[in-house]
Amino acid sequence: MPSFFARISLAFKLFFRVLLDPEFAARATRLETGVPVPTERPGAPPPLFKEAQPDAALQLLGLLQQEGRFVDFLEEDLTGVTDSDIGAAARVVYQGCRKTVRDHFKIVPIRTEQEGSRITLQEGFDAASIRLAGNVIGKPPYNGSLIHRGWRVSEVALPKVAPGHDIRVLAAAEVEL
């Protein structure tokens, strides 16, 4: 079993991969919900996951650091810091990270209905975009309450990376002379 820190690392990698790769997100949703992943022919082994390329995730992490000091906040030892001080710092991080996400991603709701409203899911609904919760019995149509509208990235506009730029440097060390 992976260690706690290995699972945290994996969670970050998968978060960005799901965010940036719609096909991967669909496969991950099928895996999470228990819906079998379709294969090319009956009896064939399921397709292997392709290895995620970290560059886009590292670029986003660098942008979150640049605008919101995200990594600084996560790496700060908060032992002994008051809740009000943490809240004040979190507001600055929130504002910068929100700006970064809005500048580089167009995020739209998957469902347009208000949360709490009653909806019907017909046969053939997009199981990659809608997760069923509660007592799921039988086949569609399903009637239920919308718990969360869901989010989908409809556009990504990450900046181009200059040749030779070390994408792994999230924030350069600073030395005042």
Backbone as JSON Lines, residues from 0, in Angstrom:
{"i":0,"aa":"M","n":[0.85,-1.19,0.0],"ca":[0.0,0.0,0.0],"c":[0.88,1.24,0.0]}
{"i":1,"aa":"P","n":[0.53,2.26,-0.79],"ca":[1.33,3.48,-0.83],"c":[1.26,4.22,0.51]}
{"i":2,"aa":"S","n":[2.34,4.9,0.86],"ca":[2.37,5.68,2.09],"c":[1.44,6.88,1.96]}
{"i":3,"aa":"F","n":[1.19,7.53,3.07],"ca":[0.34,8.72,3.08],"c":[0.89,9.79,2.14]}
{"i":4,"aa":"F","n":[2.2,10.05,2.2],"ca":[2.79,11.08,1.36],"c":[2.78,10.68,-0.12]}
{"i":5,"aa":"A","n":[2.94,9.4,-0.4],"ca":[2.85,8.94,-1.78],"c":[1.43,9.15,-2.31]}
{"i":6,"aa":"R","n":[0.43,8.95,-1.44],"ca":[-0.96,9.15,-1.85],"c":[-1.26,10.64,-2.09]}
{"i":7,"aa":"I","n":[-0.67,11.51,-1.27],"ca":[-0.85,12.95,-1.48],"c":[-0.25,13.34,-2.84]}
{"i":8,"aa":"S","n":[0.95,12.86,-3.11],"ca":[1.59,13.15,-4.4],"c":[0.73,12.66,-5.56]}
{"i":9,"aa":"L","n":[0.23,11.44,-5.44],"ca":[-0.63,10.87,-6.48],"c":[-1.91,11.69,-6.64]}
{"i":10,"aa":"A","n":[-2.49,12.13,-5.53],"ca":[-3.72,12.92,-5.59],"c":[-3.5,14.22,-6.37]}
{"i":11,"aa":"F","n":[-2.37,14.9,-6.15],"ca":[-2.09,16.13,-6.89],"c":[-1.9,15.83,-8.37]}
{"i":12,"aa":"K","n":[-1.16,14.78,-8.68],"ca":[-0.94,14.43,-10.09],"c":[-2.26,14.13,-10.78]}
{"i":13,"aa":"L","n":[-3.09,13.32,-10.11],"ca":[-4.37,12.95,-10.71],"c":[-5.32,14.14,-10.81]}
{"i":14,"aa":"F","n":[-5.28,15.05,-9.82],"ca":[-6.12,16.23,-9.87],"c":[-5.88,17.01,-11.15]}
{"i":15,"aa":"F","n":[-4.6,17.31,-11.43],"ca":[-4.29,18.1,-12.6],"c":[-4.55,17.32,-13.88]}
{"i":16,"aa":"R","n":[-4.31,16.03,-13.87],"ca":[-4.55,15.21,-15.06],"c":[-6.04,15.17,-15.37]}
{"i":17,"aa":"V","n":[-6.87,14.99,-14.34],"ca":[-8.32,14.99,-14.55],"c":[-8.78,16.35,-15.04]}
{"i":18,"aa":"L","n":[-8.2,17.41,-14.5],"ca":[-8.56,18.77,-14.88],"c":[-8.21,19.07,-16.33]}
{"i":19,"aa":"L","n":[-7.08,18.56,-16.81],"ca":[-6.58,18.94,-18.12],"c":[-6.86,17.92,-19.23]}
{"i":20,"aa":"D","n":[-7.24,16.69,-18.89],"ca":[-7.4,15.65,-19.89],"c":[-8.8,15.05,-19.78]}
{"i":21,"aa":"P","n":[-9.76,15.5,-20.63],"ca":[-11.14,15.01,-20.53],"c":[-11.27,13.5,-20.69]}
{"i":22,"aa":"E","n":[-10.46,12.88,-21.57],"ca":[-10.54,11.42,-21.73],"c":[-10.11,10.72,-20.45]}
{"i":23,"aa":"F","n":[-9.05,11.19,-19.84],"ca":[-8.58,10.61,-18.58],"c":[-9.65,10.79,-17.5]}
{"i":24,"aa":"A","n":[-10.28,11.98,-17.46],"ca":[-11.33,12.24,-16.48],"c":[-12.5,11.27,-16.66]}
{"i":25,"aa":"A","n":[-12.86,10.98,-17.9],"ca":[-13.95,10.04,-18.16],"c":[-13.58,8.64,-17.67]}
{"i":26,"aa":"R","n":[-12.34,8.21,-17.95],"ca":[-11.91,6.88,-17.49],"c":[-11.84,6.83,-15.97]}
{"i":27,"aa":"A","n":[-11.36,7.9,-15.35],"ca":[-11.27,7.94,-13.89],"c":[-12.66,7.88,-13.26]}
{"i":28,"aa":"T","n":[-13.61,8.57,-13.87],"ca":[-14.98,8.55,-13.36],"c":[-15.57,7.15,-13.45]}
{"i":29,"aa":"R","n":[-15.33,6.47,-14.58],"ca":[-15.83,5.1,-14.71],"c":[-15.17,4.19,-13.68]}
{"i":30,"aa":"L","n":[-13.9,4.38,-13.42],"ca":[-13.2,3.58,-12.41],"c":[-13.77,3.86,-11.03]}
{"i":31,"aa":"E","n":[-13.99,5.14,-10.71],"ca":[-14.47,5.53,-9.39],"c":[-15.91,5.05,-9.15]}
{"i":32,"aa":"T","n":[-16.74,5.05,-10.19],"ca":[-18.13,4.64,-10.04],"c":[-18.35,3.15,-10.23]}
{"i":33,"aa":"G","n":[-17.3,2.43,-10.66],"ca":[-17.43,0.99,-10.85],"c":[-17.97,0.59,-12.2]}
{"i":34,"aa":"V","n":[-18.19,1.57,-13.1],"ca":[-18.66,1.26,-14.44],"c":[-17.48,0.7,-15.22]}
{"i":35,"aa":"P","n":[-17.62,-0.46,-15.85],"ca":[-16.48,-1.04,-16.57],"c":[-15.95,-0.13,-17.67]}
{"i":36,"aa":"V","n":[-14.65,-0.12,-17.83],"ca":[-14.02,0.64,-18.91],"c":[-14.17,-0.17,-20.18]}
{"i":37,"aa":"P","n":[-14.74,0.43,-21.24],"ca":[-14.92,-0.34,-22.47],"c":[-13.58,-0.77,-23.06]}
{"i":38,"aa":"T","n":[-13.58,-1.95,-23.65],"ca":[-12.38,-2.46,-24.3],"c":[-12.64,-2.55,-25.8]}
{"i":39,"aa":"E","n":[-11.58,-2.7,-26.55],"ca":[-11.73,-2.75,-28.01],"c":[-12.41,-4.04,-28.46]}
{"i":40,"aa":"R","n":[-12.17,-5.14,-27.78],"ca":[-12.82,-6.4,-28.13],"c":[-13.12,-7.16,-26.86]}
{"i":41,"aa":"P","n":[-14.17,-7.98,-26.89],"ca":[-14.53,-8.73,-25.69],"c":[-13.37,-9.6,-25.23]}
{"i":42,"aa":"G","n":[-13.15,-9.61,-23.91],"ca":[-12.09,-10.44,-23.35],"c":[-10.72,-9.8,-23.38]}
{"i":43,"aa":"A","n":[-10.58,-8.64,-24.05],"ca":[-9.28,-7.97,-24.12],"c":[-9.0,-7.3,-22.77]}
{"i":44,"aa":"P","n":[-7.74,-7.23,-22.39],"ca":[-7.43,-6.55,-21.13],"c":[-7.77,-5.07,-21.22]}
{"i":45,"aa":"P","n":[-8.15,-4.45,-20.11],"ca":[-8.48,-3.03,-20.17],"c":[-7.25,-2.22,-20.58]}
{"i":46,"aa":"P","n":[-7.47,-1.09,-21.25],"ca":[-6.33,-0.29,-21.69],"c":[-5.52,0.19,-20.49]}
{"i":47,"aa":"L","n":[-4.21,0.26,-20.66],"ca":[-3.34,0.75,-19.61],"c":[-3.41,2.27,-19.57]}
{"i":48,"aa":"F","n":[-3.28,2.81,-18.38],"ca":[-3.22,4.26,-18.25],"c":[-1.92,4.75,-18.85]}
{"i":49,"aa":"K","n":[-1.98,5.83,-19.59],"ca":[-0.74,6.4,-20.08],"c":[-0.15,7.27,-18.96]}
{"i":50,"aa":"E","n":[1.15,7.38,-18.97],"ca":[1.83,8.15,-17.92],"c":[1.53,9.63,-18.11]}
{"i":51,"aa":"A","n":[1.18,10.28,-17.03],"ca":[0.89,11.71,-17.06],"c":[2.17,12.5,-17.22]}
{"i":52,"aa":"Q","n":[2.12,13.51,-18.06],"ca":[3.25,14.41,-18.22],"c":[3.07,15.55,-17.23]}
{"i":53,"aa":"P","n":[4.04,15.79,-16.37],"ca":[3.84,16.76,-15.29],"c":[3.96,18.22,-15.69]}
{"i":54,"aa":"D","n":[4.39,18.53,-16.91],"ca":[4.69,19.92,-17.25],"c":[3.51,20.88,-17.02]}
{"i":55,"aa":"A","n":[2.32,20.54,-17.48],"ca":[1.19,21.44,-17.32],"c":[0.83,21.6,-15.84]}
{"i":56,"aa":"A","n":[0.92,20.51,-15.08],"ca":[0.64,20.6,-13.65],"c":[1.67,21.48,-12.95]}
{"i":57,"aa":"L","n":[2.92,21.31,-13.31],"ca":[3.98,22.14,-12.71],"c":[3.8,23.6,-13.11]}
{"i":58,"aa":"Q","n":[3.41,23.84,-14.35],"ca":[3.18,25.21,-14.81],"c":[2.05,25.85,-14.0]}
{"i":59,"aa":"L","n":[0.95,25.12,-13.81],"ca":[-0.16,25.64,-13.04],"c":[0.25,25.89,-11.59]}
{"i":60,"aa":"L","n":[0.99,24.97,-11.01],"ca":[1.45,25.15,-9.64],"c":[2.33,26.41,-9.54]}
{"i":61,"aa":"G","n":[3.18,26.63,-10.52],"ca":[4.0,27.85,-10.55],"c":[3.16,29.1,-10.66]}
{"i":62,"aa":"L","n":[2.11,29.07,-11.48],"ca":[1.22,30.22,-11.62],"c":[0.46,30.49,-10.32]}
{"i":63,"aa":"L","n":[0.01,29.41,-9.65],"ca":[-0.68,29.58,-8.37],"c":[0.27,30.17,-7.32]}
{"i":64,"aa":"Q","n":[1.53,29.79,-7.37],"ca":[2.53,30.35,-6.46],"c":[2.76,31.82,-6.79]}
{"i":65,"aa":"Q","n":[2.9,32.13,-8.06],"ca":[3.19,33.5,-8.49],"c":[2.1,34.46,-8.07]}
{"i":66,"aa":"E","n":[0.85,34.11,-8.3],"ca":[-0.27,35.02,-8.03],"c":[-0.8,34.91,-6.6]}
{"i":67,"aa":"G","n":[-0.77,33.68,-6.03],"ca":[-1.44,33.47,-4.75],"c":[-0.55,32.99,-3.63]}
{"i":68,"aa":"R","n":[0.75,32.82,-3.91],"ca":[1.68,32.32,-2.9],"c":[1.19,30.98,-2.32]}
{"i":69,"aa":"F","n":[0.61,30.17,-3.2],"ca":[-0.02,28.89,-2.83],"c":[0.97,27.94,-2.16]}
{"i":70,"aa":"V","n":[2.13,27.74,-2.76],"ca":[3.11,26.81,-2.21],"c":[3.65,27.35,-0.89]}
{"i":71,"aa":"D","n":[3.89,28.66,-0.81],"ca":[4.34,29.26,0.45],"c":[3.34,28.95,1.56]}
{"i":72,"aa":"F","n":[2.05,29.11,1.26],"ca":[1.0,28.86,2.25],"c":[1.01,27.39,2.69]}
{"i":73,"aa":"L","n":[1.1,26.47,1.73],"ca":[1.08,25.05,2.07],"c":[2.31,24.62,2.84]}
{"i":74,"aa":"E","n":[3.45,25.23,2.56],"ca":[4.7,24.84,3.21],"c":[4.92,25.55,4.55]}
{"i":75,"aa":"E","n":[4.09,26.51,4.88],"ca":[4.23,27.25,6.13],"c":[3.82,26.36,7.31]}
{"i":76,"aa":"D","n":[4.6,26.39,8.36],"ca":[4.25,25.67,9.59],"c":[3.26,26.53,10.36]}
{"i":77,"aa":"L","n":[2.03,26.08,10.47],"ca":[0.97,26.87,11.09],"c":[0.82,26.58,12.57]}
{"i":78,"aa":"T","n":[1.71,25.78,13.14],"ca":[1.67,25.5,14.56],"c":[1.86,26.81,15.32]}
{"i":79,"aa":"G","n":[0.95,27.12,16.2],"ca":[1.07,28.33,17.01],"c":[0.53,29.58,16.34]}
{"i":80,"aa":"V","n":[0.08,29.49,15.11],"ca":[-0.49,30.65,14.42],"c":[-1.98,30.7,14.75]}
{"i":81,"aa":"T","n":[-2.48,31.87,15.03],"ca":[-3.89,31.99,15.39],"c":[-4.79,31.75,14.18]}
{"i":82,"aa":"D","n":[-6.01,31.33,14.47],"ca":[-6.98,31.09,13.4],"c":[-7.24,32.37,12.6]}
{"i":83,"aa":"S","n":[-7.27,33.52,13.28],"ca":[-7.54,34.77,12.56],"c":[-6.38,35.11,11.62]}
{"i":84,"aa":"D","n":[-5.14,34.83,12.04],"ca":[-3.99,35.06,11.15],"c":[-4.02,34.11,9.96]}
{"i":85,"aa":"I","n":[-4.4,32.85,10.21],"ca":[-4.51,31.88,9.11],"c":[-5.61,32.33,8.14]}
{"i":86,"aa":"G","n":[-6.72,32.8,8.69],"ca":[-7.82,33.27,7.85],"c":[-7.42,34.45,6.98]}
{"i":87,"aa":"A","n":[-6.65,35.39,7.56],"ca":[-6.2,36.55,6.8],"c":[-5.26,36.11,5.68]}
{"i":88,"aa":"A","n":[-4.35,35.18,5.98],"ca":[-3.43,34.68,4.94],"c":[-4.21,33.91,3.88]}
{"i":89,"aa":"A","n":[-5.18,33.12,4.32],"ca":[-5.96,32.32,3.37],"c":[-6.73,33.2,2.4]}
{"i":90,"aa":"R","n":[-7.18,34.36,2.85],"ca":[-7.91,35.27,1.96],"c":[-7.01,35.76,0.83]}
{"i":91,"aa":"V","n":[-5.78,36.1,1.14],"ca":[-4.83,36.56,0.13],"c":[-4.52,35.42,-0.85]}
{"i":92,"aa":"V","n":[-4.3,34.2,-0.31],"ca":[-4.02,33.04,-1.16],"c":[-5.23,32.75,-2.05]}
{"i":93,"aa":"Y","n":[-6.42,32.78,-1.46],"ca":[-7.66,32.54,-2.2],"c":[-7.8,33.51,-3.37]}
{"i":94,"aa":"Q","n":[-7.61,34.81,-3.1],"ca":[-7.79,35.81,-4.15],"c":[-6.8,35.61,-5.29]}
{"i":95,"aa":"G","n":[-5.54,35.34,-4.96],"ca":[-4.54,35.14,-6.01],"c":[-4.77,33.86,-6.79]}
{"i":96,"aa":"C","n":[-5.11,32.78,-6.09],"ca":[-5.34,31.5,-6.77],"c":[-6.59,31.57,-7.63]}
{"i":97,"aa":"R","n":[-7.63,32.23,-7.13],"ca":[-8.85,32.38,-7.91],"c":[-8.58,33.16,-9.19]}
{"i":98,"aa":"K","n":[-7.8,34.24,-9.08],"ca":[-7.43,35.02,-10.26],"c":[-6.68,34.16,-11.27]}
{"i":99,"aa":"T","n":[-5.73,33.37,-10.79],"ca":[-4.95,32.5,-11.67],"c":[-5.85,31.52,-12.4]}
{"i":100,"aa":"V","n":[-6.71,30.85,-11.67],"ca":[-7.6,29.86,-12.29],"c":[-8.51,30.54,-13.3]}
{"i":101,"aa":"R","n":[-9.07,31.66,-12.96],"ca":[-9.96,32.36,-13.89],"c":[-9.24,32.92,-15.11]}
{"i":102,"aa":"D","n":[-7.96,33.3,-14.94],"ca":[-7.18,33.81,-16.08],"c":[-6.82,32.7,-17.07]}
{"i":103,"aa":"H","n":[-6.68,31.46,-16.6],"ca":[-6.15,30.39,-17.45],"c":[-7.13,29.27,-17.77]}
{"i":104,"aa":"F","n":[-8.28,29.27,-17.12],"ca":[-9.27,28.22,-17.37],"c":[-10.66,28.82,-17.43]}
{"i":105,"aa":"K","n":[-11.45,28.34,-18.38],"ca":[-12.87,28.68,-18.37],"c":[-13.57,27.47,-17.77]}
{"i":106,"aa":"I","n":[-14.15,27.67,-16.6],"ca":[-14.81,26.59,-15.87],"c":[-16.3,26.85,-15.9]}
{"i":107,"aa":"V","n":[-17.05,25.86,-16.35],"ca":[-18.5,26.0,-16.49],"c":[-19.19,24.88,-15.72]}
{"i":108,"aa":"P","n":[-20.41,25.12,-15.26],"ca":[-21.13,24.06,-14.56],"c":[-21.54,22.95,-15.54]}
{"i":109,"aa":"I","n":[-21.55,21.73,-15.05],"ca":[-22.0,20.6,-15.87],"c":[-23.53,20.63,-15.99]}
{"i":110,"aa":"R","n":[-24.2,20.88,-14.88],"ca":[-25.67,21.01,-14.89],"c":[-26.02,22.47,-14.61]}
{"i":111,"aa":"T","n":[-27.04,22.99,-15.27],"ca":[-27.41,24.39,-15.1],"c":[-28.53,24.59,-14.07]}
{"i":112,"aa":"E","n":[-29.18,23.5,-13.65],"ca":[-30.25,23.61,-12.66],"c":[-29.67,24.04,-11.31]}
{"i":113,"aa":"Q","n":[-30.52,24.61,-10.48],"ca":[-30.11,25.0,-9.13],"c":[-29.89,23.74,-8.28]}
{"i":114,"aa":"E","n":[-28.88,23.79,-7.42],"ca":[-28.66,22.67,-6.51],"c":[-29.89,22.53,-5.61]}
{"i":115,"aa":"G","n":[-30.28,21.28,-5.38],"ca":[-31.49,20.99,-4.61],"c":[-32.71,20.75,-5.48]}
{"i":116,"aa":"S","n":[-32.65,21.14,-6.76],"ca":[-33.8,20.94,-7.64],"c":[-33.9,19.47,-8.05]}
{"i":117,"aa":"R","n":[-35.11,19.06,-8.41],"ca":[-35.37,17.69,-8.84],"c":[-35.06,17.6,-10.34]}
{"i":118,"aa":"I","n":[-34.34,16.52,-10.72],"ca":[-34.01,16.31,-12.13],"c":[-34.25,14.85,-12.49]}
{"i":119,"aa":"T","n":[-34.38,14.6,-13.79],"ca":[-34.53,13.25,-14.31],"c":[-33.38,12.97,-15.26]}
{"i":120,"aa":"L","n":[-32.74,11.84,-15.05],"ca":[-31.65,11.4,-15.94],"c":[-32.18,10.28,-16.8]}
{"i":121,"aa":"Q","n":[-32.18,10.51,-18.1],"ca":[-32.69,9.52,-19.05],"c":[-31.6,8.49,-19.35]}
{"i":122,"aa":"E","n":[-31.99,7.39,-19.95],"ca":[-31.03,6.39,-20.39],"c":[-30.03,7.05,-21.33]}
{"i":123,"aa":"G","n":[-28.77,6.69,-21.19],"ca":[-27.72,7.25,-22.02],"c":[-27.11,8.53,-21.46]}
{"i":124,"aa":"F","n":[-27.48,8.91,-20.21],"ca":[-26.88,10.11,-19.62],"c":[-25.37,9.91,-19.52]}
{"i":125,"aa":"D","n":[-24.63,11.0,-19.46],"ca":[-23.16,10.97,-19.45],"c":[-22.66,10.59,-18.06]}
{"i":126,"aa":"A","n":[-22.35,9.31,-17.88],"ca":[-21.89,8.81,-16.58],"c":[-20.52,9.36,-16.21]}
{"i":127,"aa":"A","n":[-19.78,9.88,-17.17],"ca":[-18.49,10.5,-16.86],"c":[-18.68,11.87,-16.22]}
{"i":128,"aa":"S","n":[-19.82,12.49,-16.46],"ca":[-20.08,13.84,-15.95],"c":[-21.05,13.86,-14.77]}
{"i":129,"aa":"I","n":[-21.75,12.76,-14.57],"ca":[-22.76,12.71,-13.5],"c":[-22.52,11.46,-12.67]}
{"i":130,"aa":"R","n":[-22.32,11.66,-11.38],"ca":[-22.13,10.54,-10.46],"c":[-23.42,10.35,-9.67]}
{"i":131,"aa":"L","n":[-23.91,9.15,-9.67],"ca":[-25.12,8.83,-8.93],"c":[-24.75,8.52,-7.48]}
{"i":132,"aa":"A","n":[-25.56,9.01,-6.57],"ca":[-25.34,8.77,-5.14],"c":[-26.64,8.26,-4.54]}
{"i":133,"aa":"G","n":[-26.52,7.59,-3.42],"ca":[-27.7,7.11,-2.73],"c":[-28.04,5.69,-3.15]}
{"i":134,"aa":"N","n":[-29.32,5.39,-3.15],"ca":[-29.81,4.04,-3.43],"c":[-30.05,3.89,-4.93]}
{"i":135,"aa":"V","n":[-29.03,3.46,-5.67],"ca":[-29.13,3.33,-7.12],"c":[-29.61,1.91,-7.43]}
{"i":136,"aa":"I","n":[-30.83,1.82,-7.94],"ca":[-31.43,0.52,-8.26],"c":[-32.04,0.61,-9.65]}
{"i":137,"aa":"G","n":[-31.83,-0.45,-10.41],"ca":[-32.47,-0.52,-11.71],"c":[-31.76,0.3,-12.76]}
{"i":138,"aa":"K","n":[-32.52,0.57,-13.83],"ca":[-31.99,1.29,-14.98],"c":[-32.68,2.64,-15.11]}
{"i":139,"aa":"P","n":[-32.07,3.57,-15.86],"ca":[-32.7,4.88,-16.07],"c":[-34.06,4.72,-16.73]}
{"i":140,"aa":"P","n":[-34.92,5.7,-16.59],"ca":[-34.66,7.03,-16.06],"c":[-34.56,7.03,-14.52]}
{"i":141,"aa":"Y","n":[-33.67,7.91,-14.02],"ca":[-33.5,8.11,-12.59],"c":[-34.04,9.49,-12.23]}
{"i":142,"aa":"N","n":[-34.76,9.57,-11.12],"ca":[-35.25,10.84,-10.6],"c":[-34.54,11.1,-9.28]}
{"i":143,"aa":"G","n":[-34.04,12.32,-9.12],"ca":[-33.35,12.63,-7.88],"c":[-33.14,14.12,-7.72]}
{"i":144,"aa":"S","n":[-32.46,14.47,-6.64],"ca":[-32.15,15.87,-6.34],"c":[-30.7,16.16,-6.73]}
{"i":145,"aa":"L","n":[-30.49,17.29,-7.36],"ca":[-29.15,17.69,-7.74],"c":[-28.41,18.17,-6.5]}
{"i":146,"aa":"I","n":[-27.4,17.41,-6.1],"ca":[-26.62,17.75,-4.91],"c":[-25.55,18.77,-5.26]}
{"i":147,"aa":"H","n":[-24.88,18.58,-6.38],"ca":[-23.81,19.49,-6.83],"c":[-23.88,19.59,-8.34]}
{"i":148,"aa":"R","n":[-23.77,20.8,-8.88],"ca":[-23.89,21.01,-10.33],"c":[-22.72,20.43,-11.1]}
{"i":149,"aa":"G","n":[-21.57,20.26,-10.45],"ca":[-20.39,19.77,-11.13],"c":[-19.71,20.88,-11.91]}
{"i":150,"aa":"W","n":[-18.45,20.66,-12.25],"ca":[-17.67,21.64,-13.0],"c":[-16.93,20.96,-14.12]}
{"i":151,"aa":"R","n":[-16.79,21.65,-15.21],"ca":[-16.05,21.16,-16.38],"c":[-15.19,22.31,-16.91]}
{"i":152,"aa":"V","n":[-13.99,21.98,-17.31],"ca":[-13.13,22.97,-17.94],"c":[-13.46,22.97,-19.43]}
{"i":153,"aa":"S","n":[-13.88,24.13,-19.94],"ca":[-14.23,24.21,-21.35],"c":[-13.11,24.84,-22.19]}
{"i":154,"aa":"E","n":[-12.22,25.58,-21.54],"ca":[-11.08,26.17,-22.25],"c":[-9.88,26.22,-21.32]}
{"i":155,"aa":"V","n":[-8.71,25.98,-21.87],"ca":[-7.45,26.08,-21.13],"c":[-6.55,27.03,-21.91]}
{"i":156,"aa":"A","n":[-5.98,27.99,-21.19],"ca":[-5.1,28.96,-21.84],"c":[-3.84,29.15,-20.99]}
{"i":157,"aa":"L","n":[-3.03,28.1,-20.91],"ca":[-1.77,28.22,-20.19],"c":[-0.75,28.91,-21.07]}
{"i":158,"aa":"P","n":[0.13,29.73,-20.47],"ca":[1.12,30.42,-21.27],"c":[2.12,29.44,-21.89]}
{"i":159,"aa":"K","n":[2.7,29.84,-23.0],"ca":[3.74,29.02,-23.63],"c":[4.99,29.08,-22.77]}
{"i":160,"aa":"V","n":[5.75,27.99,-22.79],"ca":[6.97,27.91,-21.98],"c":[8.17,28.14,-22.89]}
{"i":161,"aa":"A","n":[9.04,29.04,-22.48],"ca":[10.24,29.35,-23.27],"c":[11.19,28.16,-23.26]}
{"i":162,"aa":"P","n":[11.87,27.91,-24.37],"ca":[12.86,26.83,-24.39],"c":[13.91,27.05,-23.32]}
{"i":163,"aa":"G","n":[14.28,25.99,-22.62],"ca":[15.29,26.08,-21.58],"c":[14.76,26.49,-20.22]}
{"i":164,"aa":"H","n":[13.48,26.89,-20.16],"ca":[12.89,27.28,-18.88],"c":[12.7,26.02,-18.02]}
{"i":165,"aa":"D","n":[13.17,26.05,-16.79],"ca":[13.02,24.91,-15.88],"c":[11.66,25.0,-15.2]}
{"i":166,"aa":"I","n":[10.73,24.25,-15.72],"ca":[9.34,24.28,-15.24],"c":[9.21,23.8,-13.8]}
{"i":167,"aa":"R","n":[10.22,23.1,-13.31],"ca":[10.18,22.58,-11.94],"c":[10.5,23.66,-10.9]}
{"i":168,"aa":"V","n":[11.02,24.8,-11.33],"ca":[11.26,25.91,-10.41],"c":[9.96,26.68,-10.27]}
{"i":169,"aa":"L","n":[9.27,26.49,-9.17],"ca":[7.97,27.13,-8.96],"c":[8.12,28.58,-8.54]}
{"i":170,"aa":"A","n":[9.13,28.86,-7.77],"ca":[9.44,30.22,-7.34],"c":[10.93,30.26,-7.09]}
{"i":171,"aa":"A","n":[11.62,31.14,-7.78],"ca":[13.07,31.25,-7.6],"c":[13.37,31.75,-6.2]}
{"i":172,"aa":"A","n":[14.48,31.31,-5.65],"ca":[14.95,31.84,-4.38],"c":[15.34,33.28,-4.6]}
{"i":173,"aa":"E","n":[15.09,34.12,-3.62],"ca":[15.4,35.54,-3.74],"c":[16.5,35.91,-2.76]}
{"i":174,"aa":"V","n":[17.45,36.68,-3.24],"ca":[18.58,37.14,-2.42],"c":[18.66,38.64,-2.57]}
{"i":175,"aa":"E","n":[18.54,39.35,-1.47],"ca":[18.68,40.8,-1.51],"c":[20.13,41.16,-1.29]}
{"i":176,"aa":"L","n":[20.67,42.01,-2.12],"ca":[22.06,42.45,-2.02],"c":[22.15,43.87,-1.51]}
